[in-house]
Amino acid sequence: MKIAPDQLLTSSEVGVLLQVNPSSVKKWVDDGLIQAFRTPGGHRRIRPSDLVEFLHKHRMPIPRDLQDAARRRLLIVDDDVTQLKALGRALSRHSDRIEVVTTANGIDALVLVGSFQPNLVILDVFMPGIDGLEVCRRLKANPETRGIHVIIVSGHVTAPLKKKALEAGAVSCLNKPVDVQELLSILEETSPVEAGAL
């Protein structure tokens, strides 16, 4: 059974996925080891992202059916095709954890956010048409997209630019070329299903 990022799992479904007794899953939930909530009828429901977090924490393998739900989605927006390709290549080594989509302009980025539902958007500050700061403002003004993490990037980050980026709602403002390890750290802080609520 393939698991969607926004799907809610029962204790029995988690038991089947992990090949454990559902009573073990219920105990883990009741002991606070797996984040979950209860329906008005008292039934436990577990988000895929919370299950993945539990599996990582306890060094347990992620079942194949859960892997797509566990992958983070990253949208990179930069009109510099060289930068776009370089970052895409660097991140392709992490394709088991990250799904990457790229585009070269802000208007396409706003459209892609609706269909791709990224956890994180990397925006070049200077682009033709709509610049990165304006794309960030629009994402943060929309209740359906305001939970998406945004990073503004520039070839020359200054204190005023950093201030504008944070005021627009970005979580960070980084110099190009982007440090892949720093990017992975920020991406790990996002939930695999945060943007799935779109």
C-alpha positions in Angstrom: 0.0 0.0 0.0 1.5 3.3 -1.1 1.3 6.0 1.5 0.4 9.6 0.5 2.1 12.4 2.5 -1.3 13.7 3.8 -2.8 10.3 4.5 -3.6 9.4 8.1 -2.7 5.9 9.3 -4.4 3.7 11.8 -2.5 1.6 14.4 -3.2 -1.5 12.3 -1.9 0.1 9.1 1.3 1.1 10.9 1.6 -2.4 12.3 1.4 -3.9 8.8 3.9 -1.4 7.4 6.4 -2.1 10.2 5.6 -5.8 10.5 4.8 -5.4 14.2 1.6 -6.1 16.2 -0.8 -3.2 16.2 -0.8 -3.3 20.1 2.9 -2.4 19.9 2.0 0.6 17.8 -0.7 1.6 20.3 1.7 1.3 23.1 4.3 3.5 21.3 1.6 6.1 20.8 0.4 5.9 24.4 4.0 6.2 25.6 4.5 9.3 23.5 7.1 7.6 21.2 5.0 8.3 18.1 3.2 11.6 17.8 -0.5 10.9 17.1 -3.9 12.2 17.8 -7.3 10.5 18.5 -10.5 10.8 16.6 -13.7 11.8 18.6 -14.3 8.0 18.7 -11.0 7.4 20.4 -9.1 5.9 17.5 -5.4 6.7 17.0 -4.3 8.4 13.8 -0.7 8.8 12.8 0.7 11.2 10.2 3.3 9.7 7.8 5.8 12.4 8.8 5.4 11.5 12.5 6.0 7.9 11.8 9.1 8.7 9.7 10.4 10.8 12.5 9.9 7.9 15.0 11.7 5.5 12.6 14.7 7.9 12.1 14.9 8.5 15.9 15.0 4.7 16.6 17.2 3.9 13.6 14.6 1.7 12.0 14.4 1.3 8.3 11.7 3.2 6.4 9.4 0.8 4.5 9.3 1.2 0.8 5.6 2.1 0.8 6.4 5.0 3.2 9.5 6.3 1.3 7.7 8.7 -1.0 5.7 10.2 1.9 9.0 10.7 3.7 10.8 12.6 0.9 11.1 16.3 1.2 10.1 18.4 -1.8 12.3 21.3 -2.9 11.6 23.9 -5.5 14.6 25.9 -6.8 13.9 29.1 -8.6 16.8 30.9 -10.4 17.1 32.5 -13.8 20.9 31.6 -13.8 20.7 28.2 -15.5 24.3 27.4 -14.5 23.5 27.8 -10.8 20.2 25.9 -11.3 21.9 22.9 -12.9 24.8 22.9 -10.4 22.5 22.9 -7.4 20.3 20.3 -9.0 23.3 18.1 -9.7 24.6 18.4 -6.1 21.2 17.5 -4.7 20.6 14.6 -7.0 22.9 12.5 -4.8 20.2 12.8 -2.1 17.3 11.7 -4.4 16.3 9.1 -1.8 15.4 11.9 0.6 14.6 14.9 -1.7 12.5 15.5 -4.8 13.7 18.5 -6.7 11.9 20.6 -9.3 13.5 23.7 -10.9 12.2 26.7 -12.8 13.8 29.9 -14.0 11.1 32.5 -13.1 8.9 33.7 -10.3 5.6 33.3 -12.2 6.3 29.6 -12.9 7.3 29.2 -9.3 3.9 30.4 -8.0 2.2 28.0 -10.4 4.4 25.1 -9.4 3.9 25.6 -5.7 0.2 24.7 -6.1 0.9 21.4 -8.0 4.3 20.3 -6.5 3.6 21.4 -2.9 7.2 21.9 -1.9 8.4 21.9 1.7 11.1 24.4 0.8 11.5 27.0 -1.9 14.9 28.5 -2.8 14.4 31.8 -4.6 17.0 33.9 -6.4 16.5 37.5 -5.3 17.0 39.0 -8.7 14.9 37.6 -11.5 13.0 39.1 -14.4 9.3 39.8 -13.9 8.6 38.9 -10.3 11.7 38.9 -8.1 12.4 36.4 -5.3 11.3 38.8 -2.5 7.9 39.4 -4.2 7.4 35.6 -4.7 8.2 35.1 -1.0 5.7 37.8 0.0 3.0 36.2 -2.1 3.6 32.8 -0.6 3.5 34.1 2.9 0.3 36.2 2.2 -1.6 33.1 1.2 -2.9 31.0 4.1 -2.5 27.8 2.0 1.2 28.4 1.3 2.5 30.4 4.3 3.8 27.3 6.0 6.3 26.6 3.2 9.9 27.5 4.2 11.6 30.0 1.8 15.3 30.7 1.4 16.4 33.8 -0.6 19.7 33.4 -2.4 21.9 36.1 -3.9 25.4 36.4 -5.4 26.1 39.1 -2.8 24.1 39.0 0.5 24.2 42.3 2.3 22.7 43.3 5.7 19.8 45.3 4.0 19.0 42.4 1.7 19.0 39.9 4.6 16.6 42.2 6.5 14.3 42.5 3.5 14.3 38.7 3.0 13.4 38.0 6.6 10.7 40.7 6.6 9.3 39.1 3.4 9.0 35.8 5.4 12.1 33.9 4.4 13.8 31.7 7.0 17.2 32.5 5.7 19.2 34.5 3.1 22.2 32.7 1.7 25.1 33.5 -0.6 25.5 31.7 -3.9 26.7 29.2 -4.5 24.5 27.6 -1.9 26.2 25.3 0.6 24.4 21.9 0.1 25.0 20.7 3.7 23.5 23.9 5.1 20.5 23.5 2.7 20.0 19.8 3.7 20.0 20.9 7.4 17.3 23.5 6.8 15.3 21.0 4.7 15.5 18.4 7.5 13.7 20.9 9.8 10.7 20.9 7.5 8.0 18.2 7.7 7.5 15.9 4.7 3.8 16.8 4.8 3.9 20.5 5.8 3.0 21.7 2.3 0.7 18.7 1.7 -2.1 20.7 3.3 -2.4 22.9 0.2 
